[in-house]
Amino acid sequence: MNTRRQRRVAHLIQEEVADIFQNDTKGILPKALITVTHTEVTADLSIAKIYLSIYATQDKKEVLADIQEQAKWIRHQLALRIGKQIRIMPELRFLLDDTLEQAEKIEKILKSIEIPPEDKDYGLDAYKKLDDLEGAKDEEE
């Protein structure tokens, strides 16, 4: 259960880290479109998990590794921006947000399901056939 303070700090971190990625990382990080999708903060506000979506690149894990190498610099930039609003600057942990890929997989699976047309009648005859099959299985055992 996130407290109001956790939600407020997480939102503040999310906005500021997104702005840092957008404006301050040119030349430091490889060219890629980086979006901060979600941020979670622990109850003691010591760790912030920042979920990122990375686009316009072939190797997302390599970009994530570069971001993690620059985590100390990003944390310092964040401290310069919001240091007066929170006592202790949380440790930043960057994670790939794969919810978009998971949604695409689910959508692909749903599109591949073949749904029979509604005009066919699968009324009582289908249930009778199912009962006959179950009865045959019981007789075999």
C-alpha positions in Angstrom: 0.0 0.0 0.0 1.5 3.3 -1.1 1.1 6.2 1.2 0.3 9.7 -0.1 3.9 10.7 0.5 5.2 7.8 -1.5 2.9 8.6 -4.4 3.9 12.3 -4.3 7.6 11.6 -4.2 7.3 8.9 -7.0 5.4 11.3 -9.2 7.9 14.1 -8.6 10.8 11.8 -9.4 9.1 10.5 -12.5 8.5 14.0 -13.9 12.0 15.2 -13.2 13.8 12.1 -14.4 11.8 12.3 -17.6 12.8 15.9 -18.0 16.5 15.0 -17.4 16.3 12.3 -20.1 14.6 14.7 -22.5 16.9 17.8 -22.0 20.1 16.9 -20.2 21.4 13.6 -21.6 22.4 14.6 -25.1 25.9 13.3 -25.7 25.9 11.3 -22.5 23.5 8.5 -23.5 23.1 6.8 -26.9 20.4 8.1 -29.2 17.2 6.5 -28.2 13.7 7.6 -27.3 13.5 7.0 -23.5 10.1 7.3 -21.7 9.6 7.0 -18.0 6.5 5.0 -17.7 6.2 4.4 -14.0 8.0 5.0 -10.7 7.8 3.3 -7.4 9.3 4.4 -4.1 9.9 2.2 -1.1 8.2 2.9 2.2 11.3 4.6 3.7 11.9 6.6 0.4 15.4 5.2 0.1 15.0 3.4 -3.2 13.2 4.5 -6.4 12.4 2.0 -9.1 12.1 3.8 -12.4 10.5 1.8 -15.2 11.6 2.9 -18.7 10.3 2.2 -22.2 13.1 2.4 -24.8 12.4 3.0 -28.5 14.3 3.7 -31.7 17.1 1.4 -30.9 18.0 -2.2 -31.7 19.5 -3.2 -28.3 17.3 -2.0 -25.4 19.4 -3.8 -22.8 22.6 -2.0 -23.9 20.9 1.3 -23.6 19.6 0.3 -20.1 23.2 -0.7 -19.2 24.4 2.8 -20.3 21.6 4.4 -18.2 22.6 2.4 -15.2 26.2 3.4 -15.6 25.0 7.1 -15.6 22.7 6.5 -12.6 25.0 8.4 -10.3 25.1 11.4 -12.6 21.3 11.3 -13.1 20.8 11.1 -9.3 23.0 14.2 -8.9 21.0 16.1 -11.5 17.8 15.0 -9.7 19.2 16.2 -6.4 19.9 19.6 -7.9 16.3 19.9 -9.0 14.4 18.4 -6.0 16.9 18.4 -3.2 15.0 21.0 -1.3 11.8 19.0 -1.4 13.0 15.7 0.0 15.5 15.0 2.8 17.3 12.0 1.4 17.7 11.5 -2.3 16.7 7.9 -3.1 18.9 5.4 -4.8 17.8 5.1 -8.4 17.2 1.7 -10.0 16.3 1.6 -13.6 14.2 -1.2 -15.0 12.8 -2.0 -18.5 9.1 -1.7 -18.7 7.9 -4.5 -20.9 4.2 -4.0 -20.5 3.9 -2.7 -24.1 5.5 -5.8 -25.5 3.3 -8.0 -23.3 0.2 -6.2 -24.5 1.3 -6.7 -28.1 1.8 -10.5 -27.4 -1.6 -10.8 -25.9 -3.2 -8.8 -28.7 -1.5 -11.1 -31.2 -2.7 -14.2 -29.4 -6.3 -12.8 -29.3 -6.2 -12.0 -33.0 -5.0 -15.6 -33.8 -7.9 -17.2 -32.0 -10.5 -18.4 -34.6 -14.0 -17.6 -33.4 -16.7 -19.5 -35.3 -19.4 -17.5 -36.9 -22.6 -16.9 -35.0 -24.9 -18.3 -37.7 -24.0 -21.9 -36.9 -26.2 -23.6 -34.3 -24.2 -25.2 -31.6 -27.2 -26.0 -29.5 -28.1 -29.2 -27.8 -26.4 -31.4 -30.4 -23.0 -30.2 -29.4 -23.7 -31.0 -25.8 -24.9 -34.4 -26.7 -21.7 -35.1 -28.6 -19.7 -33.9 -25.6 -21.6 -36.2 -23.3 -21.1 -39.2 -25.6 -17.3 -38.5 -25.6 -17.2 -38.3 -21.9 -19.2 -41.5 -21.6 -16.8 -43.3 -23.9 -13.8 -42.2 -21.7 -15.6 -43.5 -18.6 -16.2 -46.9 -20.2 -12.5 -47.2 -21.2 -11.3 -46.7 -17.6 
